[in-house]
């Protein structure tokens, strides 16, 4: 086999390997970001939280706690199904869910005239959409046999 044939044969496999690496990196970053935000929203006193995240003062406290719990559930969905290979498609669904949450967060912030803060939502939403696409189509993780 010539060098060109070897390159052609390893090319797609190498691309998928890099895609897996990129997806795991995105999953890790998302888990870190949503994990920290979720723990804060679930555990911090609401008055203290309002100083860190002004929007929390504009919504009912139980909704803030629900959003935090949802973010923590999303973190589990991003990591556990892929690591255990038990229903790994749930990772893609978690990514889609978190991307949806970020779209809703952007709409909420825009409605409050807080366009300056949607950059974080845009980055996290894009990463979550990348994970959703990647784990559905680009480089899905096969379920455990």
Buried (B, 14 or more C-beta within 10 A) or exposed (E): EEEEEEEEEEEEEEEEEEBBEBBBEBBEBBBEBBBEBBBBBBEBEBEEBBEEBEBBEEEEBEEBBBBBEBBBBBBEBBBBBBEEEEBBBBBBBBBBBBBBBBBEBBEBBEEEEEEEBBEBBEEBBEBBBBBBBBBBEBBBBEEEE
